[in-house]
Amino acid sequence: MKKHADSLTLIEQNVLEALYQVIDPEVGENIVDLGLVYGIKVEDNTAKVDLTMTTPACPMGEMLLDDIEATLNQRLPPEISLDINLVWEPPWEPSMISAEAKQRLGWA
């Protein structure tokens, strides 16, 4: 994620923690460690999440977006709305996977 976790607001931290619970069903790894979350920003009672998929043709994309929305709606206060922004730039690549996830996946 572009913004360092230490510089996130409390609500942004809650969003980040919730996103660690969202598992990519094809890989079996959370979307944060996969490098799919590009940014989290909370402004004017809206939590904006910029994220991508491993490929634009991801067959599980809609399901993953539904999981993200459901997970965040459970964790965020009701006065915070969601703005999930699916982006394709920069394109995702395997080098974006965290060292921990690479180790869990046996890529270390």
C-alpha positions as CSV (number, residue, x, y, z in Angstrom):
1,M,0.0,0.0,0.0
2,K,1.4,3.4,-0.9
3,K,0.6,5.1,2.4
4,H,2.6,3.8,5.3
5,A,0.3,2.1,7.9
6,D,1.7,4.2,10.7
7,S,0.4,7.4,9.1
8,L,-3.2,6.1,8.7
9,T,-6.1,7.6,10.8
10,L,-7.9,5.3,13.2
11,I,-10.7,4.7,10.7
12,E,-8.2,4.0,7.9
13,Q,-6.5,1.6,10.3
14,N,-9.8,-0.2,10.8
15,V,-10.3,-0.4,7.1
16,L,-6.8,-1.9,6.6
17,E,-7.4,-4.4,9.4
18,A,-10.7,-5.4,7.9
19,L,-9.1,-5.9,4.4
20,Y,-6.6,-8.3,5.9
21,Q,-9.7,-10.5,6.5
22,V,-10.7,-10.6,2.9
23,I,-9.2,-13.6,1.2
24,D,-8.7,-14.0,-2.6
25,P,-10.5,-17.3,-3.2
26,E,-8.2,-18.3,-6.0
27,V,-5.0,-17.8,-4.1
28,G,-6.1,-18.3,-0.5
29,E,-4.3,-15.2,0.7
30,N,-5.5,-11.9,2.0
31,I,-5.8,-9.0,-0.5
32,V,-3.5,-6.7,1.4
33,D,-0.6,-9.1,1.4
34,L,-1.3,-9.8,-2.2
35,G,-0.7,-6.2,-3.0
36,L,-4.2,-5.6,-4.3
37,V,-4.9,-2.6,-2.0
38,Y,-3.4,0.5,-3.4
39,G,-4.7,3.1,-1.0
40,I,-7.1,3.9,1.8
41,K,-8.3,7.4,2.6
42,V,-11.1,8.7,4.8
43,E,-12.5,12.1,4.1
44,D,-15.9,13.7,4.8
45,N,-17.3,10.4,6.4
46,T,-16.4,8.4,3.3
47,A,-13.8,5.6,3.3
48,K,-12.3,5.4,-0.1
49,V,-10.4,2.3,-1.0
50,D,-8.3,2.0,-4.2
51,L,-7.7,-1.5,-5.2
52,T,-7.0,-3.8,-8.2
53,M,-7.3,-7.4,-9.2
54,T,-4.5,-9.7,-10.3
55,T,-6.0,-9.4,-13.9
56,P,-8.8,-7.5,-15.5
57,A,-10.3,-10.9,-16.5
58,C,-10.3,-12.1,-12.9
59,P,-13.3,-14.5,-12.7
60,M,-13.7,-13.9,-9.0
61,G,-13.7,-10.1,-9.2
62,E,-17.3,-9.5,-8.4
63,M,-17.3,-11.9,-5.6
64,L,-14.2,-10.3,-4.1
65,L,-15.7,-6.9,-4.4
66,D,-18.8,-8.1,-2.6
67,D,-16.7,-9.7,0.1
68,I,-14.8,-6.4,0.5
69,E,-18.0,-4.4,0.8
70,A,-19.6,-6.8,3.3
71,T,-16.4,-6.9,5.5
72,L,-16.0,-3.2,5.6
73,N,-19.7,-2.5,6.2
74,Q,-19.5,-4.9,9.3
75,R,-16.4,-3.1,10.7
76,L,-17.1,0.6,10.0
77,P,-19.4,2.9,11.9
78,P,-22.8,3.4,10.1
79,E,-22.0,7.1,9.5
80,I,-19.0,6.1,7.3
81,S,-19.9,5.4,3.7
82,L,-17.8,3.3,1.3
83,D,-16.2,4.3,-2.0
84,I,-14.5,1.2,-3.5
85,N,-12.5,2.2,-6.5
86,L,-11.3,-0.6,-8.8
87,V,-8.2,0.6,-10.7
88,W,-5.9,-0.9,-13.2
89,E,-2.9,1.4,-13.0
90,P,-0.4,0.5,-12.0
91,P,-1.0,-3.0,-13.2
92,W,-0.7,-5.6,-10.5
93,E,2.3,-7.9,-10.7
94,P,3.6,-10.7,-8.4
95,S,6.4,-8.4,-7.0
96,M,3.7,-6.5,-5.1
97,I,3.0,-9.6,-2.9
98,S,4.4,-9.1,0.6
99,A,7.4,-11.1,1.7
100,E,5.2,-12.9,4.4
101,A,2.7,-13.9,1.8
102,K,5.4,-15.1,-0.6
103,Q,6.7,-17.3,2.2
104,R,3.2,-18.7,3.0
105,L,2.7,-19.4,-0.7
106,G,6.1,-21.2,-0.9
107,W,7.6,-18.5,-3.1
108,A,10.4,-17.5,-0.8
